[in-house]
Amino acid sequence: MKNKDNSTTELTTFFDKDRSTIQRALKTLRDLNLIKRQSMSLKRYSKLKNLPNTKKRGYLFIYNAENIEFVKERMRFLLDKWYDSMLDYLEHMDSLIDCYKENGELC
């Protein structure tokens, strides 16, 4: 949250993790709407990060976290959703147990 406009490469270096691990984590965070992904040209990215001017062309994705209040609210929502599903599971647990026959097969 403190750093803005991070590329996958920057995150890989910062967390000292494999690129595929970082990409999976970013996908999960995006699926949970906790981060934003934006496409940016390499030229613009180089200017933004004060990198040496490059003749490379192309695009990369950069990532930014949502603001802290949004993240807190989203985490509360996800926790409530999980909690409700666990309560439902516990409420119906006896029906799962009753459904087994003597030889262990589901009825």
HELIX and SHEET records of a PDB file:
HELIX    1   1 THR A    8  PHE A   15  1                                   8    
HELIX    2   2 ARG A   19  ASP A   31  1                                  13    
HELIX    3   3 LEU A   42  LEU A   48  1                                   7    
HELIX    4   4 ILE A   68  GLU A   91  1                                  24    
HELIX    5   5 MET A   93  ASP A   98  1                                   6    
SHEET    1   A 3 ASN A   6  SER A   7  0                                        
SHEET    2   A 3 TYR A  59  ALA A  65 -1                                        
SHEET    3   A 3 ILE A  35  SER A  41 -1                                        
END                                                                             
